[in-house]
């Protein structure tokens, strides 16, 4: 049931039930529809890891898709900046999109900094138990800065990028993520193997 503050602005709309359910799709596809929510600092390796996991899943015939932070900001969320309010709306929108993918029986992966716990919890609240898997891509700030292929940390340190997570804006670490990978201590294949192993252990993959 929707709360007053989460009720849609539009009036005279009705939720339509579909003939084909999420369970129907999962049974046909032989997989569970879930959200793998990668969160971590810029440069921690979220997109790199998501792409490696997607490649492994695709080669196994699994239906999967990545919603990448930068890519989404080129289209769906191109009207949003990086203020706390815009970050919240950014995550709200992508959470709704990810939820639709999961309902379609797809293993959808999101690679967003998503620095605020309350925003990640809001997305979790959309999903049934076991459908939202928070993966903390943990990496020391120093290591993220050393990687800095986009030069963002350098600009942030120089004051050229305001509200940059880890420098001039906070990052709230996940308190109880389903999985933590430490990309400054593990290589890419080790981190990807941990994700795949977790999916297998929970029966998400056959």
C-alpha positions, -999 to +999 in steps of 0.1 A: +000+000+000+013+034-009+018+060+017+005+096+012+039+109+004+047+081-021+013+083-038+015+093-075+007+129-085-015+118-113-051+111-106-076+086-120-050+059-126-054+022-118-027-005-113-032-032-140-023-069-132-006-088-160-015-123-171+022-134-170+037-132-136+073-128-124+072-164-112+061-175-147+091-158-162+115-172-136+103-207-142+107-204-180+141-186-178+155-209-151+167-180-130+155-155-104+148-119-112+169-098-088+187-065-084+224-066-078+230-031-064+268-023-066+276+007-044+310+023-037+332+053-042+340+066-077+369+045-090+362+016-067+355-007-097+317-009-097+312-007-135+342-029-142+330-056-118+294-054-131+306-058-167+327-088-158+299-105-139+275-098-168+300-114-192+301-145-171+263-147-168+258-140-205+281-168-214+260-191-192+228-181-210+215-159-182+193-130-190+210-099-175+215-062-180+236-034-165+222+000-156+254+022-153+254+055-135+271+076-162+251+060-190+218+067-172+228+103-167+232+107-204+195+099-209+169+091-183+185+113-157+202+139-178+182+166-160+198+158-126+229+172-110+248+160-079+231+179-051+217+158-023+182+162-037+192+153-072+212+123-060+181+111-042+159+115-073+186+098-094+185+067-072+147+068-069+143+067-107+168+040-113+154+020-084+120+019-101+136+009-134+157-018-118+125-031-101+108-034-134+137-054-148+136-078-118+099-082-123+106-092-159+128-121-145+161-104-154+192-102-132+197-065-134+229-049-121+232-012-112+266+005-108+260+038-090+279+055-062+245+058-043+262+074-013+232+076+010+219+047+030+183+059+031+182+061-007+195+025-010+170+014+016+142+030-004+151+008-034+153-022-011+118-015+001+105-019-035+117-055-037+105-087-021+127-105+004+159-117-013+153-097-045+176-067-036+212-077-032+234-048-020+270-054-030+295-031-014+325-025-037+349-015-010+381+003-019+402+027+001+399+063-010+437+064-017+433+035-041+404+051-058+423+083-063+453+064-076+431+048-103+413+081-112+413+075-149+388+103-154+407+128-134+377+135-112+395+133-079+421+158-090+394+182-101+375+177-068+407+183-048+411+215-067+376+226-060+365+223-096+338+197-089+315+206-060+298+179-039+321+151-050+316+119-030+345+111-007+360+146-009+334+173-004+303+151+000+298+121+023+296+084+014+277+063+039+291+027+039+265-001+038+260-015+073+248-050+064+253-056+026+245-090+012+281-091-001+313-071+002+341-073-023+374-055-017+387-044-050+419-030-036+428-064-022+412-088-048+417-089-085+388-086-109+382-123-114+383-130-077+357-104-070+335-116-099+338-152-086+325-141-052+294-126-068+287-156-089+292-179-059+268-159-039+241-161-066+246-198-068+244-203-030+211-184-029+195-204-057+193-174-080+212-193-107+206-230-114 
